Amino acid sequence: MGCFCSKFPSCCSSSERSGPVREANKTENEEKSEVTDIPAFREFSVDQLRNATSGFAVENIVSEHGEKAPNVVYKGKMENQRHIAVKRFNRSAWPDARQFMEEAKAVGQLRNYRLANLLGCCCEGDERLLVAEFMPNETLAKHLFHWETQPMKWAMRLRVALYLAQALEYCTGKGRALYHDLNAYRVVFDYDGNPRLSCFGLMKNSRDGKSYSTNLAFTPPEYLRTGRVTPESVIYSFGTLLLDLLSGKHIPPSHALDLMKDRNLQMLTDSCLEGQFTNDDGTELVRLASRCLMYEPRERPNPKSVVSALIPLQKETEVLSHVLMGIPHGGEILSLSALGEACQRMDMTAIHEILEKLGYKDDEGVTTELSFQMWTNQMQDTLNSKKKGDVAFRNKDFSVAIDCYTQFIDGGTMVSPTIFARRSLSYLMNDMPQEALNDAVQAQITSPVWHIASYLQASALFALGKENEAQIALKEGSILEEKRNTATS
């Protein structure tokens, strides 16, 4: 459900609270896997989601899909700093508003550490949107097929298989056994590097009710005959995911089954895994995959049986997922610029010097539409407010700066991320961190990829005592700044 590449990182829950795999042994007691720190499902307005995604900005697109499942997924951040993924369907999808709401509310009742949980929806006019937890560390497809730094380790592949099976077992126990088009793009990784099953697949893709948008070679045989997805079809798709994990490639099941019959395990497994597992472990996973891929649906195992088969295979169970994945974690040291370091240590004097030196250079390209009447009746007063605010800001008279910049903002004739940034710092100087945070967020809504807005959010969050959120904001600011420097170099 997205990558950590812009101003909106994850607000996902850590499933490491019980250790990476120790929780696996608790699956018989379903209640122990319930999430308690995620808000109840709710309805959002279009305006709320528009603001959260900076007007559905192109910069915030996480993924797009084609004609068979027309939708776009954005990353966003709510006013309470919760980070979200917003799936926006095209206007022809879900014409029946009641059906959409019923499906969304049913999925929204699920709460589990193995899911990227559905937080809410929006059904307003022709708009149909879903809101879920945002997962910052890419998809299984990215880590498995398109890795850049290191291939996924055997122990992590086994953990992915187990966590995914646990997610399916939980959903089945809650009466949501059907999952549509289960594939490597539906598995996403949270802030701690733990795999989660996207909740979006628990709903139909669009009004035609199609459940599979992948190549027919990977579609369950019974679906090709009936056009209907069944719980057994989901297990078949899980089997194709096991093949992905084994091979590091998207191998058609028919080809994989031929290799299994010939006992050609070496041809089936990823060469990057050499020396990481025994023949017995490899054989067990191949045997499980072949059971899931049985032609007759009734011969396939159920999710509970799959979980039971995967638990004994787990390796390196005490190693945290982000360590196995080689993913930087929030507590790790960031390489920060002078501004980032100043915001981290809350050195307001240094921040002030940097903002003063920068001036309004980063406002270039911010569009402003003014009517002739605005020019004649309001512009001069607005510009005077800005000039007075700039003088007060330069002289560190921050109370006056707040008043003058507020007059400029309330004038409504121009939009300036720099004004919001300057007023944000002025609020911090006056011990008003919540107001400072609001302005830093507004600066980023105005300029979605502006690193300074993220850094100022970090300072405000530090002042509010929200250490974890502040570290996330620092990280997103450093990523945005690095991208900006790369683009201009």
C-alpha positions in Angstrom: 0.0 0.0 0.0 2.7 2.2 -0.8 6.3 3.2 -0.3 8.1 5.6 2.0 9.0 8.1 -0.6 7.2 11.3 0.2 5.9 13.4 3.1 3.5 10.8 4.4 5.0 7.9 6.4 3.3 5.2 8.1 1.2 5.3 11.2 0.9 1.6 11.4 0.9 -0.5 14.5 3.9 -2.6 15.4 3.4 -6.3 15.4 6.7 -6.8 17.1 5.1 -6.1 20.5 4.9 -9.8 21.0 8.1 -10.7 19.1 8.3 -11.5 15.4 6.9 -15.0 15.5 6.1 -15.8 19.1 2.6 -14.5 18.4 2.2 -17.4 15.9 1.6 -19.8 18.8 -1.4 -17.8 20.0 -3.5 -18.2 16.9 -5.9 -20.5 18.6 -6.9 -17.6 20.9 -8.2 -15.2 18.3 -8.8 -12.3 20.6 -5.0 -12.0 21.4 -4.5 -10.9 17.8 -7.1 -8.2 17.9 -5.8 -4.6 17.5 -7.0 -2.2 20.2 -5.1 1.0 19.4 -6.6 1.7 16.0 -9.8 3.8 15.8 -13.1 2.4 14.9 -14.2 2.4 11.3 -15.7 5.8 10.3 -17.0 7.8 7.3 -14.8 10.6 5.9 -15.8 13.5 3.7 -14.2 14.2 0.3 -12.9 17.5 1.6 -11.1 15.7 4.5 -9.4 13.2 2.2 -8.6 16.0 -0.4 -6.8 17.9 2.4 -5.1 14.8 3.6 -3.7 14.1 0.2 -2.9 17.7 -0.7 -5.7 17.7 -3.2 -5.0 14.2 -4.5 -1.6 15.4 -5.6 0.3 13.4 -8.2 3.3 13.4 -5.9 1.3 11.4 -3.4 0.2 8.5 -5.7 1.3 5.2 -4.3 0.0 2.9 -7.1 -2.3 2.9 -10.1 -4.3 0.1 -11.8 -5.6 -0.3 -15.2 -9.0 -1.0 -16.8 -9.8 -4.2 -15.0 -9.5 -2.5 -11.5 -9.6 1.2 -12.2 -8.4 3.0 -9.1 -5.6 5.1 -7.7 -4.0 4.8 -4.2 -2.7 7.9 -2.5 -0.7 8.4 0.7 -2.0 11.1 3.0 -2.0 12.4 6.5 -5.0 13.4 8.6 -5.2 16.4 10.9 -4.5 14.2 13.9 -1.2 13.2 12.2 -2.4 9.6 11.4 -1.0 8.5 8.1 -3.3 6.8 5.7 -3.6 5.2 2.3 -6.6 6.4 0.2 -7.9 4.2 -2.6 -10.0 6.3 -5.0 -12.1 4.4 -7.5 -13.0 5.9 -10.9 -16.6 7.2 -11.3 -17.9 4.1 -13.1 -17.0 1.8 -10.1 -19.4 1.0 -7.4 -22.6 2.7 -8.8 -24.6 1.2 -6.0 -23.7 3.4 -3.0 -25.5 1.1 -0.5 -23.5 -1.9 -1.7 -20.2 0.0 -1.4 -21.0 1.1 2.1 -22.1 -2.3 3.3 -18.9 -3.9 1.9 -16.7 -1.2 3.4 -18.4 -1.4 6.8 -18.1 -5.1 6.9 -14.3 -5.1 6.1 -13.9 -2.1 8.5 -14.9 -4.3 11.4 -11.7 -6.4 11.1 -8.8 -5.4 13.3 -5.7 -7.5 13.2 -1.9 -7.0 13.3 -1.5 -9.1 10.2 -3.7 -6.7 8.2 -3.3 -3.2 6.8 -6.6 -2.4 8.4 -9.4 -0.4 6.8 -10.0 2.8 8.8 -13.0 4.2 6.9 -14.5 5.1 3.6 -16.1 8.0 1.7 -19.3 7.7 -0.3 -20.2 11.2 -1.5 -21.8 11.9 -4.8 -19.9 9.8 -7.4 -16.9 9.5 -5.2 -16.0 6.1 -3.8 -12.9 6.0 -1.5 -11.4 3.6 1.0 -9.1 4.7 3.8 -6.6 2.3 5.3 -3.4 2.3 7.4 -0.5 3.4 5.3 2.4 0.9 5.0 5.7 2.7 4.1 8.0 -0.2 3.2 6.8 -1.3 -0.3 5.2 -4.4 -1.5 6.3 -8.1 -1.5 6.6 -7.8 -5.3 9.1 -5.0 -4.9 11.2 -6.8 -2.3 11.0 -10.2 -4.1 11.2 -9.3 -7.8 12.7 -5.9 -8.0 15.1 -5.7 -5.0 18.0 -3.2 -5.2 20.2 -3.8 -2.1 19.7 -7.4 -1.0 17.4 -10.4 -1.9 14.9 -11.4 0.7 16.4 -13.9 3.1 14.9 -17.4 3.5 13.9 -16.7 7.2 12.0 -13.6 6.1 10.3 -15.5 3.2 9.0 -18.0 5.7 7.8 -15.3 8.0 5.9 -13.6 5.1 4.2 -16.9 4.4 3.2 -17.4 8.0 2.0 -13.9 8.6 -0.1 -14.0 5.4 -1.6 -17.4 6.4 -2.4 -16.0 9.8 -4.2 -13.0 8.2 -6.3 -15.3 6.1 -7.1 -17.5 9.1 -8.2 -14.4 11.0 -10.4 -13.2 8.2 -11.9 -16.6 7.7 -12.8 -16.8 11.4 -14.5 -13.4 11.1 -16.6 -14.5 8.1 -14.5 -12.8 5.4 -12.9 -15.8 3.8 -13.0 -14.4 0.3 -10.0 -12.4 -0.9 -9.9 -11.1 -4.4 -6.8 -11.4 -6.6 -4.3 -12.4 -3.8 -0.8 -11.7 -5.2 2.5 -10.2 -4.2 1.3 -6.7 -4.7 -1.4 -7.2 -2.0 1.3 -7.9 0.7 2.8 -4.7 2.1 5.4 -4.0 4.8 4.8 -1.8 7.8 7.1 0.6 9.7 8.7 -2.3 11.5 9.3 -4.3 8.3 6.5 -6.8 9.1 4.3 -8.1 6.2 0.7 -7.2 6.3 -2.2 -8.3 4.0 -3.9 -5.3 2.3 -7.5 -4.9 3.4 -8.4 -3.6 -0.1 -8.5 -7.2 -1.5 -11.3 -8.1 0.9 -13.7 -6.0 -1.3 -14.7 -6.5 -4.9 -12.6 -4.6 -7.3 -15.4 -2.8 -9.1 -19.0 -3.1 -10.2 -18.4 -6.0 -12.5 -17.4 -8.1 -9.5 -14.3 -9.5 -11.1 -12.0 -11.1 -8.6 -8.9 -11.6 -10.7 -7.0 -9.1 -12.7 -3.8 -11.1 -13.1 -2.6 -13.3 -16.0 -5.0 -16.2 -16.5 -2.0 -18.6 -16.0 -2.2 -17.8 -12.3 -6.0 -17.9 -11.9 -7.6 -20.8 -10.0 -9.0 -23.4 -12.4 -12.5 -23.3 -10.9 -12.6 -19.5 -11.3 -12.1 -19.9 -15.0 -15.1 -22.3 -15.1 -17.5 -20.4 -12.9 -16.2 -16.8 -12.6 -16.7 -17.0 -8.9 -14.1 -16.8 -6.1 -14.4 -19.3 -3.2 -12.4 -19.8 0.0 -10.6 -22.6 -1.8 -9.7 -20.2 -4.6 -7.9 -18.0 -2.1 -5.8 -21.0 -0.9 -4.8 -21.6 -4.5 -3.6 -18.0 -4.8 -1.7 -18.5 -1.6 0.0 -21.4 -3.2 1.1 -19.1 -6.1 2.5 -16.8 -3.5 4.5 -19.6 -1.9 6.0 -20.3 -5.4 6.9 -16.6 -5.6 8.7 -16.8 -2.2 10.5 -20.0 -3.2 11.6 -18.9 -6.7 12.0 -15.1 -6.4 10.1 -15.1 -9.7 6.4 -15.1 -10.7 6.3 -18.7 -12.1 3.1 -20.0 -13.6 1.7 -22.8 -11.3 1.6 -25.3 -14.2 5.3 -25.0 -14.9 6.1 -25.1 -11.1 4.0 -28.3 -10.7 5.9 -29.9 -13.5 9.2 -29.2 -11.7 7.7 -30.6 -8.5 6.7 -33.8 -10.2 10.3 -34.1 -11.5 11.6 -33.4 -8.0 13.6 -30.6 -9.5 13.8 -28.5 -6.4 17.0 -26.7 -7.5 15.4 -25.3 -10.7 12.4 -24.1 -8.6 14.2 -22.3 -5.9 15.8 -18.9 -6.0 19.6 -19.1 -6.6 20.0 -16.2 -4.1 18.9 -18.6 -1.3 21.8 -21.0 -1.7 23.0 -22.3 1.6 20.2 -20.7 3.6 18.0 -23.7 4.1 18.2 -27.5 4.2 16.7 -29.8 1.6 14.1 -31.0 4.2 12.9 -27.4 4.8 12.7 -26.7 1.1 10.8 -30.0 0.5 8.3 -29.1 3.2 7.5 -25.7 1.6 7.2 -27.3 -1.9 4.9 -29.9 -0.5 2.7 -27.3 1.1 2.6 -25.3 -2.1 1.6 -28.3 -4.1 -1.2 -29.0 -1.7 -2.5 -25.5 -2.1 -2.3 -25.8 -5.9 -4.4 -29.0 -6.1 -6.7 -28.9 -9.1 -9.7 -30.0 -7.0 -10.7 -27.3 -4.5 -11.8 -29.7 -1.9 -8.3 -31.2 -1.7 -6.6 -28.0 -0.7 -5.9 -27.2 3.0 -7.8 -24.5 4.9 -6.0 -21.5 6.4 -5.7 -23.0 9.9 -3.9 -26.1 8.4 -1.6 -23.9 6.4 -0.6 -21.9 9.6 0.0 -25.2 11.4 2.3 -26.4 8.6 4.3 -23.1 8.5 5.0 -22.6 12.2 7.6 -25.4 12.6 9.5 -24.1 9.5 10.2 -20.7 11.0 13.8 -19.6 11.3 15.6 -16.8 13.2 12.4 -16.1 15.1 14.0 -13.7 17.6 15.4 -11.4 14.8 13.2 -8.4 14.2 11.7 -8.1 10.7 13.3 -4.8 9.8 16.7 -6.4 10.6 16.0 -9.4 8.3 14.8 -7.0 5.6 17.6 -4.6 5.9 15.1 -1.8 6.3 16.2 1.4 8.2 14.2 1.8 11.4 12.9 4.9 13.2 15.4 4.6 16.0 18.4 4.5 13.7 20.6 7.5 13.2 19.6 9.7 10.2 22.0 11.6 8.0 20.5 15.1 8.4 21.3 18.5 6.9 22.0 21.5 9.0 18.2 22.3 9.0 17.3 18.8 9.9 19.8 18.7 12.8 18.5 22.0 14.0 14.9 20.8 14.0 16.0 17.5 15.7 17.6 19.3 18.6 15.0 22.1 18.5 17.5 24.8 18.0 15.1 27.6 17.2 17.8 30.2 16.7 19.5 28.1 14.0 16.1 27.3 12.3 15.4 31.0 12.3 18.7 31.9 10.7 18.2 29.2 8.0 14.6 30.4 7.2 15.7 34.0 7.1 18.5 33.3 4.7 16.3 31.2 2.5 13.7 33.9 2.1 11.0 33.1 -0.4 12.9 31.1 -2.9 10.9 28.0 -2.3 7.6 29.8 -3.1 8.6 29.9 -6.8 6.0 28.0 -8.8 3.2 28.4 -6.3 0.3 29.6 -8.4 -2.0 32.4 -7.3 -5.1 33.6 -9.1 -6.2 37.1 -8.4 -9.2 39.0 -9.7 -8.9 42.6 -10.7 -11.0 43.6 -7.7 -8.6 41.7 -5.4 -5.7 43.6 -6.9 -7.3 47.0 -6.4 -9.0 46.6 -3.0 -7.0 44.0 -1.1 -3.5 43.5 -2.6 -1.8 46.5 -1.1 -3.0 45.7 2.4 -2.0 42.1 2.0 1.5 43.0 0.8 1.9 45.5 3.7 1.0 42.8 6.2 3.7 40.5 4.7 6.3 43.2 4.8 5.6 44.1 8.4 5.6 40.4 9.3 9.0 39.9 7.5 10.5 42.8 9.5 9.2 41.5 12.8 10.4 37.9 11.9 13.9 39.3 11.0 14.0 41.2 14.3 12.7 38.2 16.3 9.6 39.9 17.4 7.6 36.7 16.9 4.3 37.9 18.5 4.1 40.7 16.0 5.1 38.3 13.2 2.3 36.0 14.1 -0.2 38.8 13.9 1.0 40.2 10.6 1.3 36.8 8.9 -2.2 35.9 10.1 -3.5 39.1 8.4 -1.7 38.0 5.2 -3.2 34.5 5.4 -6.6 35.7 6.3 -6.5 38.1 3.3 -6.8 35.0 1.1 -5.4 36.7 -2.0 -2.1 34.7 -2.1 -0.9 31.3 -0.9 2.6 31.0 0.5 4.2 27.9 2.1 7.0 30.1 3.4 4.5 32.3 5.3 3.1 29.2 7.0 6.6 28.0 7.8 7.6 31.4 9.3 4.4 31.6 11.3 5.0 28.0 12.4 8.4 28.9 13.8 7.0 32.0 15.4 4.4 29.9 17.2 7.1 27.6 18.4 9.0 30.6 19.8 5.8 31.5 21.7 5.4 28.1 23.1 2.4 27.2 20.9 3.4 23.8 19.5 0.0 22.7 18.3 -0.5 25.9 16.3 3.0 25.5 15.0 2.2 21.9 13.9 -1.0 23.0 12.1 1.0 25.6 10.1 3.7 23.2 9.2 1.0 20.8 7.9 -0.6 23.6 5.9 2.8 24.5 4.4 3.1 20.9 3.1 -0.5 20.9 1.8 0.5 23.9 -0.2 3.8 22.4 -1.3 3.5 18.6 -1.0 7.2 17.8 -1.5 8.8 20.6 0.5 11.3 19.2 3.0 11.2 22.2 5.3 7.6 21.6 6.1 8.4 18.1 7.3 11.3 19.3 9.4 9.1 21.9 11.1 6.5 19.3 11.7 9.2 17.3 13.5 10.1 20.2 15.8 6.5 20.8 16.6 5.9 17.1 17.4 9.0 17.1 19.6 7.6 20.0 21.5 4.3 18.2 21.9 6.1 15.2 23.3 5.3 12.9 20.3 8.8 11.4 19.9 7.9 8.6 17.5 5.9 10.9 15.1 8.7 13.5 15.2 11.3 10.9 14.2 9.1 9.8 11.3 8.7 13.5 10.2 12.5 13.9 10.4 13.0 10.9 8.2 10.5 12.0 5.6 12.1 15.5 5.6 15.5 14.0 4.9 14.2 11.8 2.1 12.5 14.8 0.5 15.6 16.9 0.8 17.8 14.2 -0.7 15.4 13.8 -3.6 15.4 17.6 -4.1 19.2 17.8 -4.1 19.5 14.8 -6.5 17.1 16.5 -8.9 18.9 19.8 -8.9 22.5 18.4 -9.0 
